């Protein structure tokens, strides 16, 4: 009884968070064939409403092109974010170009660089951005070539020591083109401007974004929709800045990554905003609940794993606490949405039994708003910690670590794309599927 009550309470919390619009997931290891998908699409036309976009018939081209939405969803995670850059490189190599990118915190900064450059230069600009912010602002570190050859030969305690030095340098020096430490007298001062209440000043980040990002390009939503999440400091409410609704500037992306107390709140149109990860560290909800509901292929790139080893010392505790805090309950959200999607599918099947003469009845039309069974395919990529990483992994911006994270992301997406069936449109029996290369095919 107690476990059942806890599950019910968890479902209630998620329902309040994501509302009633979600399109719920069902894992499956047997994607639909084009013929089955076409049969399902024909059935859906009879119950379309303003909340459900028309289905796209599967063509003869690549499987990913059958989806109206091809989204890249990027979680926050500081220095771990170069993993996402590696994932994007692999997608570009596979000819998969998202038409919607949503990010929070470092995911928002990656989103800015991707959306703010033409497809042929995005990977190049991503690498230039990461190499720029990972350079030490005071004294240069060892060349990458030297580190790449030497690091594999180090015993693990030496690697832990080396990474700790890089993390300490970030705390003391800041990062070039990203953040600089404030004067020590500022730490206990009281300011009229909330944007000065922080350990670090992120003013350099604005110039860096303007250097690597074309904001005119970002504000063409027909090329790529862009959404970034932040929290209103005054109201505590979550806000999404979306280029289909507002003109995005550098400040919107900076606000999404303004994690207190390290980074200051960012002022936008008279309101102050902090990092969206304070409320939800993944923008998956924004993509899944958007209306009209459309068939979507979503690449969900997480930097924190909810699953992990039991801690055995205080450093392990600090690391595990961050993993749990910032993993954003992705699995809980998808489990809830699986249940909702099953209800939508059953409602749609029941409505198909209603005689044509009754289908203009207002009750039927209201039901049609909830019966939309748009197909959703979520490809999950979750960064896996190295054995030598600890609680400083999100602010350890060393150039060696950055390249290792990038290589991990590239390897994971390449392994994922070796399973082309995972990209196929889900069938009507399981309209929402998920896949994760680290756990094998989808779990039912």
PLY file of the C-alpha trace (Angstrom):
ply
format ascii 1.0
element vertex 444
property float x
property float y
property float z
element edge 443
property int vertex1
property int vertex2
end_header
0.00 0.00 0.00
2.78 2.42 0.91
4.57 1.85 -2.39
1.35 2.28 -4.33
0.66 5.51 -2.49
4.19 6.80 -3.28
3.76 5.96 -6.96
0.44 7.78 -7.02
1.97 10.83 -5.37
4.87 10.82 -7.85
2.46 10.64 -10.77
0.51 13.56 -9.30
3.65 15.68 -9.02
4.66 15.02 -12.60
1.13 15.65 -13.84
1.15 19.07 -12.16
4.53 19.82 -13.71
3.82 18.88 -17.31
0.07 19.28 -17.51
-2.29 17.26 -19.63
-0.83 17.93 -23.07
2.07 15.48 -23.13
2.46 12.78 -25.72
3.43 9.75 -23.66
6.15 7.20 -24.36
6.06 3.50 -24.89
9.35 1.67 -25.32
9.49 -0.87 -28.11
12.10 -2.92 -29.85
10.00 -3.47 -32.99
9.39 -0.18 -34.84
6.58 -0.03 -37.35
7.10 -0.69 -41.02
6.11 2.11 -43.42
2.99 0.13 -44.38
1.82 -0.16 -40.76
2.58 3.50 -40.16
0.52 4.50 -43.22
-2.45 2.44 -42.00
-2.18 4.17 -38.63
-2.00 7.59 -40.26
-5.19 6.95 -42.22
-7.00 6.08 -39.00
-5.77 9.24 -37.33
-7.20 11.57 -39.98
-10.75 10.85 -38.85
-10.14 12.31 -35.38
-7.80 15.22 -36.12
-8.36 18.39 -34.11
-6.68 21.77 -33.90
-4.36 20.25 -31.28
-3.06 17.55 -33.63
-1.08 18.30 -36.78
-1.71 16.22 -39.90
0.47 13.12 -40.10
3.35 13.01 -42.56
3.21 9.95 -44.79
6.47 7.93 -44.67
8.43 8.35 -47.90
11.25 6.49 -49.55
13.99 8.67 -48.04
15.86 8.31 -44.73
13.68 7.26 -41.78
14.31 10.49 -39.84
12.81 12.60 -42.62
9.35 11.10 -41.97
9.04 13.16 -38.77
7.60 16.67 -38.83
9.79 17.50 -35.82
13.43 16.46 -35.48
14.48 17.88 -32.13
17.76 18.04 -30.25
17.17 18.40 -26.50
20.21 19.46 -24.43
20.44 19.21 -20.65
22.52 21.49 -18.43
25.83 20.30 -16.99
28.59 22.90 -17.26
31.93 21.54 -18.46
30.28 18.21 -19.38
28.56 20.04 -22.25
31.24 19.21 -24.82
29.69 15.71 -24.80
26.68 17.31 -26.51
28.94 18.90 -29.11
30.29 15.45 -29.96
26.73 14.13 -30.31
25.89 16.95 -32.70
28.98 16.19 -34.79
27.80 12.59 -35.15
24.31 13.69 -36.15
25.76 16.00 -38.79
27.93 13.16 -40.11
24.77 11.04 -40.37
22.93 13.74 -42.33
20.47 14.39 -39.50
19.83 18.11 -39.09
17.41 19.10 -36.30
14.67 21.61 -37.06
14.15 22.33 -33.35
16.81 22.68 -30.67
15.99 23.20 -27.00
18.51 23.69 -24.23
19.05 24.65 -20.63
22.24 26.08 -19.08
25.28 24.83 -21.03
22.79 23.13 -23.33
21.43 26.58 -24.18
24.92 27.83 -25.06
25.48 24.83 -27.34
22.06 25.49 -28.86
23.07 29.07 -29.61
26.23 28.03 -31.45
24.42 25.31 -33.43
21.40 27.38 -34.42
23.49 30.52 -34.97
25.62 29.04 -37.75
24.91 27.45 -41.15
24.95 23.62 -41.19
28.28 23.39 -42.98
30.17 25.33 -40.26
28.35 24.29 -37.07
30.79 21.59 -35.95
33.76 23.84 -36.69
32.23 26.70 -34.71
31.27 24.41 -31.83
34.85 23.21 -31.55
36.20 26.77 -31.76
33.76 27.88 -29.03
34.77 25.06 -26.68
38.50 25.45 -27.28
38.13 29.18 -26.62
36.32 28.92 -23.27
38.47 26.00 -22.08
41.73 27.92 -22.40
43.16 29.09 -19.06
42.96 32.90 -18.71
46.19 33.39 -16.76
48.92 30.87 -17.56
48.55 28.48 -20.50
48.33 24.76 -19.79
50.24 21.95 -21.46
49.57 21.41 -25.19
46.76 18.98 -25.99
49.11 16.80 -28.03
51.34 16.23 -25.01
48.40 15.56 -22.68
46.71 13.16 -25.12
49.84 11.01 -25.32
50.71 11.11 -21.61
47.30 10.88 -19.90
46.50 7.24 -20.84
49.73 6.19 -19.08
48.96 7.97 -15.81
47.80 6.00 -12.78
44.31 7.02 -11.72
45.42 9.00 -8.62
47.59 11.18 -10.86
44.69 11.83 -13.21
42.47 12.76 -10.25
45.17 15.18 -9.06
45.58 16.70 -12.54
41.84 17.27 -12.98
41.61 18.76 -9.48
44.24 21.33 -10.44
42.22 22.32 -13.51
39.04 22.60 -11.43
40.85 24.73 -8.85
42.15 27.02 -11.58
38.59 27.53 -12.83
37.53 28.54 -9.31
40.44 30.96 -8.85
40.95 32.27 -12.39
37.57 31.80 -14.06
37.44 30.73 -17.72
38.44 32.79 -20.73
35.50 34.37 -22.48
33.09 32.89 -19.95
33.37 34.14 -16.36
35.82 36.06 -14.17
36.01 36.20 -10.35
34.71 39.33 -8.69
36.75 41.40 -6.27
36.85 39.83 -2.82
35.20 42.94 -1.33
32.15 42.30 -3.53
31.42 39.03 -1.79
29.87 40.66 1.29
28.66 43.90 -0.32
25.01 44.76 -0.90
24.09 45.94 -4.40
21.04 47.69 -5.78
21.50 45.73 -8.99
20.75 41.99 -8.48
23.00 41.26 -11.46
26.06 41.93 -9.28
25.16 39.47 -6.50
27.38 36.52 -7.46
30.87 35.10 -7.09
31.67 35.59 -10.77
30.97 38.11 -13.52
29.68 36.59 -16.78
29.99 39.76 -18.87
32.72 38.12 -21.01
30.20 35.48 -22.11
28.12 38.06 -23.99
31.08 39.01 -26.19
31.93 35.33 -26.71
28.40 34.48 -27.85
28.38 37.44 -30.22
31.70 36.21 -31.60
30.53 32.65 -32.35
26.79 33.15 -32.95
24.82 34.92 -35.68
21.69 36.07 -33.85
20.02 37.13 -37.09
20.16 33.49 -38.16
18.86 32.29 -34.78
15.79 34.46 -35.18
14.60 32.69 -38.33
12.40 29.96 -36.79
11.54 28.52 -40.21
15.16 27.35 -40.43
15.34 26.06 -36.87
13.13 26.56 -33.86
15.11 27.49 -30.73
13.88 27.26 -27.11
15.88 27.93 -23.93
14.63 27.71 -20.33
15.24 30.01 -17.36
13.66 30.84 -13.98
12.19 34.21 -13.07
14.00 35.21 -9.87
11.10 37.32 -8.57
8.20 34.92 -9.21
10.03 31.58 -9.19
8.19 30.64 -12.38
9.83 28.76 -15.21
10.02 30.59 -18.55
10.89 29.44 -22.05
12.35 31.92 -24.50
11.42 30.72 -27.97
12.27 32.28 -31.33
8.70 31.68 -32.52
7.51 34.10 -29.82
10.36 36.53 -29.03
13.52 37.86 -30.64
16.36 35.99 -28.96
19.47 37.87 -27.83
22.66 36.81 -26.08
21.01 37.66 -22.75
18.38 34.93 -23.17
21.05 32.25 -23.46
23.10 33.76 -20.63
20.01 33.75 -18.40
19.47 30.06 -19.06
22.98 29.38 -17.75
23.03 31.82 -14.82
23.40 29.28 -12.00
23.52 31.02 -8.59
25.39 31.86 -6.46
28.28 31.44 -8.88
26.72 33.35 -11.75
24.56 36.49 -11.55
20.94 36.88 -12.55
20.47 38.28 -16.07
18.05 41.13 -16.70
15.65 40.75 -19.65
12.94 43.35 -20.23
12.92 44.46 -16.60
12.84 40.95 -15.11
15.76 38.95 -13.70
16.37 35.30 -14.54
18.50 32.44 -13.23
19.52 29.07 -14.66
16.54 26.96 -15.77
18.14 23.93 -14.09
16.91 25.25 -10.74
13.43 24.03 -11.72
14.00 21.52 -14.52
17.34 20.66 -16.05
15.93 19.28 -19.29
13.71 21.00 -21.88
12.12 17.69 -22.92
8.78 18.81 -21.52
8.69 21.87 -23.78
9.11 19.75 -26.90
6.65 17.03 -25.88
3.82 19.37 -24.88
4.01 21.78 -27.81
0.82 22.19 -29.85
-0.21 21.24 -32.40
1.12 17.78 -31.54
3.33 16.42 -34.30
5.23 13.24 -35.05
8.65 13.85 -33.50
12.09 12.26 -33.43
13.83 13.61 -30.32
17.49 13.21 -29.48
17.63 13.71 -25.70
21.24 14.38 -24.62
21.68 14.21 -20.83
24.85 15.03 -18.91
23.80 13.56 -15.55
22.79 9.97 -14.95
20.11 9.20 -12.37
21.70 5.81 -11.83
25.07 5.55 -10.15
27.32 3.89 -7.61
26.71 4.07 -3.88
28.97 6.71 -2.26
31.68 5.64 0.17
33.14 9.00 1.19
32.09 12.64 1.31
33.47 13.39 -2.15
31.39 10.53 -3.54
28.36 11.92 -1.72
28.85 15.36 -3.31
29.11 13.82 -6.78
26.10 11.52 -6.36
24.02 14.38 -4.96
24.66 16.41 -8.12
23.83 13.46 -10.37
20.45 12.97 -8.73
19.66 16.67 -8.44
20.36 17.53 -12.06
19.23 14.34 -13.83
15.72 15.88 -13.89
13.71 12.67 -13.49
13.68 12.07 -17.24
12.54 8.47 -16.77
9.71 9.52 -14.42
8.43 11.99 -17.02
8.52 9.44 -19.82
6.82 6.82 -17.64
4.01 9.25 -16.89
3.66 10.16 -20.55
3.55 6.51 -21.54
0.45 6.13 -19.42
-1.11 9.26 -20.91
-0.39 8.11 -24.46
-2.05 4.78 -23.83
-5.17 6.68 -22.75
-5.04 8.78 -25.91
-4.71 5.70 -28.08
-7.63 3.94 -26.38
-9.76 7.07 -26.69
-8.91 7.31 -30.37
-9.90 3.67 -30.90
-13.21 4.21 -29.10
-13.94 7.33 -31.16
-13.49 5.33 -34.36
-16.60 3.39 -33.30
-18.76 6.52 -33.17
-21.11 6.76 -36.18
-20.30 9.50 -38.70
-23.63 11.21 -37.96
-22.56 11.82 -34.35
-19.10 13.22 -35.02
-20.14 16.86 -35.13
-21.45 16.66 -31.59
-19.51 19.04 -29.24
-18.71 16.15 -26.90
-17.06 14.28 -29.74
-15.04 17.35 -30.71
-13.86 17.87 -27.13
-12.76 14.25 -26.98
-10.91 14.68 -30.28
-8.71 17.31 -28.63
-7.36 14.62 -26.30
-7.27 11.71 -28.72
-4.39 12.86 -30.86
-1.79 10.08 -30.95
1.16 11.81 -32.58
4.11 9.43 -32.75
7.16 10.20 -30.61
10.54 8.50 -30.82
13.02 9.55 -28.11
16.66 8.57 -28.61
18.37 8.94 -25.25
22.09 9.61 -24.93
23.40 9.89 -21.37
26.98 10.77 -20.50
28.72 8.02 -18.55
31.20 9.18 -15.92
34.84 8.22 -16.09
36.18 6.43 -13.01
38.50 9.33 -12.15
35.81 12.05 -12.27
34.37 13.56 -9.11
32.07 16.29 -7.90
34.05 18.99 -9.77
33.31 17.46 -13.18
30.86 20.22 -14.11
33.40 23.02 -13.63
36.56 21.20 -14.67
37.07 22.90 -18.04
40.51 21.46 -18.81
41.20 21.10 -22.53
42.05 17.39 -22.20
38.79 16.64 -20.42
36.85 18.71 -22.94
38.18 16.63 -25.83
37.48 13.39 -23.95
33.85 14.41 -23.34
33.50 15.36 -27.01
34.90 11.99 -28.10
32.46 10.17 -25.77
29.48 11.96 -27.30
30.68 11.25 -30.82
31.21 7.57 -30.03
27.77 7.22 -28.41
25.85 8.77 -31.30
27.83 6.76 -33.86
26.94 3.57 -32.00
23.30 4.69 -31.84
23.10 5.35 -35.57
24.36 1.83 -36.24
20.76 0.84 -35.41
18.79 2.48 -38.27
15.59 0.70 -37.22
15.60 2.80 -34.05
14.82 5.85 -36.21
11.74 4.29 -37.83
8.32 5.80 -37.19
6.63 4.04 -34.24
3.57 1.96 -35.00
0.03 2.58 -33.70
0.37 -0.08 -31.00
3.28 1.79 -29.36
3.07 5.41 -30.50
5.87 6.52 -28.17
9.17 4.62 -28.09
12.54 5.25 -26.48
15.98 3.86 -27.25
19.27 4.08 -25.37
22.51 2.62 -26.74
23.78 1.94 -23.23
20.85 -0.24 -22.24
20.31 -1.83 -25.64
16.99 -1.55 -27.47
13.88 -0.02 -26.00
12.46 -1.46 -22.79
8.81 -2.46 -22.76
0 1
1 2
2 3
3 4
4 5
5 6
6 7
7 8
8 9
9 10
10 11
11 12
12 13
13 14
14 15
15 16
16 17
17 18
18 19
19 20
20 21
21 22
22 23
23 24
24 25
25 26
26 27
27 28
28 29
29 30
30 31
31 32
32 33
33 34
34 35
35 36
36 37
37 38
38 39
39 40
40 41
41 42
42 43
43 44
44 45
45 46
46 47
47 48
48 49
49 50
50 51
51 52
52 53
53 54
54 55
55 56
56 57
57 58
58 59
59 60
60 61
61 62
62 63
63 64
64 65
65 66
66 67
67 68
68 69
69 70
70 71
71 72
72 73
73 74
74 75
75 76
76 77
77 78
78 79
79 80
80 81
81 82
82 83
83 84
84 85
85 86
86 87
87 88
88 89
89 90
90 91
91 92
92 93
93 94
94 95
95 96
96 97
97 98
98 99
99 100
100 101
101 102
102 103
103 104
104 105
105 106
106 107
107 108
108 109
109 110
110 111
111 112
112 113
113 114
114 115
115 116
116 117
117 118
118 119
119 120
120 121
121 122
122 123
123 124
124 125
125 126
126 127
127 128
128 129
129 130
130 131
131 132
132 133
133 134
134 135
135 136
136 137
137 138
138 139
139 140
140 141
141 142
142 143
143 144
144 145
145 146
146 147
147 148
148 149
149 150
150 151
151 152
152 153
153 154
154 155
155 156
156 157
157 158
158 159
159 160
160 161
161 162
162 163
163 164
164 165
165 166
166 167
167 168
168 169
169 170
170 171
171 172
172 173
173 174
174 175
175 176
176 177
177 178
178 179
179 180
180 181
181 182
182 183
183 184
184 185
185 186
186 187
187 188
188 189
189 190
190 191
191 192
192 193
193 194
194 195
195 196
196 197
197 198
198 199
199 200
200 201
201 202
202 203
203 204
204 205
205 206
206 207
207 208
208 209
209 210
210 211
211 212
212 213
213 214
214 215
215 216
216 217
217 218
218 219
219 220
220 221
221 222
222 223
223 224
224 225
225 226
226 227
227 228
228 229
229 230
230 231
231 232
232 233
233 234
234 235
235 236
236 237
237 238
238 239
239 240
240 241
241 242
242 243
243 244
244 245
245 246
246 247
247 248
248 249
249 250
250 251
251 252
252 253
253 254
254 255
255 256
256 257
257 258
258 259
259 260
260 261
261 262
262 263
263 264
264 265
265 266
266 267
267 268
268 269
269 270
270 271
271 272
272 273
273 274
274 275
275 276
276 277
277 278
278 279
279 280
280 281
281 282
282 283
283 284
284 285
285 286
286 287
287 288
288 289
289 290
290 291
291 292
292 293
293 294
294 295
295 296
296 297
297 298
298 299
299 300
300 301
301 302
302 303
303 304
304 305
305 306
306 307
307 308
308 309
309 310
310 311
311 312
312 313
313 314
314 315
315 316
316 317
317 318
318 319
319 320
320 321
321 322
322 323
323 324
324 325
325 326
326 327
327 328
328 329
329 330
330 331
331 332
332 333
333 334
334 335
335 336
336 337
337 338
338 339
339 340
340 341
341 342
342 343
343 344
344 345
345 346
346 347
347 348
348 349
349 350
350 351
351 352
352 353
353 354
354 355
355 356
356 357
357 358
358 359
359 360
360 361
361 362
362 363
363 364
364 365
365 366
366 367
367 368
368 369
369 370
370 371
371 372
372 373
373 374
374 375
375 376
376 377
377 378
378 379
379 380
380 381
381 382
382 383
383 384
384 385
385 386
386 387
387 388
388 389
389 390
390 391
391 392
392 393
393 394
394 395
395 396
396 397
397 398
398 399
399 400
400 401
401 402
402 403
403 404
404 405
405 406
406 407
407 408
408 409
409 410
410 411
411 412
412 413
413 414
414 415
415 416
416 417
417 418
418 419
419 420
420 421
421 422
422 423
423 424
424 425
425 426
426 427
427 428
428 429
429 430
430 431
431 432
432 433
433 434
434 435
435 436
436 437
437 438
438 439
439 440
440 441
441 442
442 443
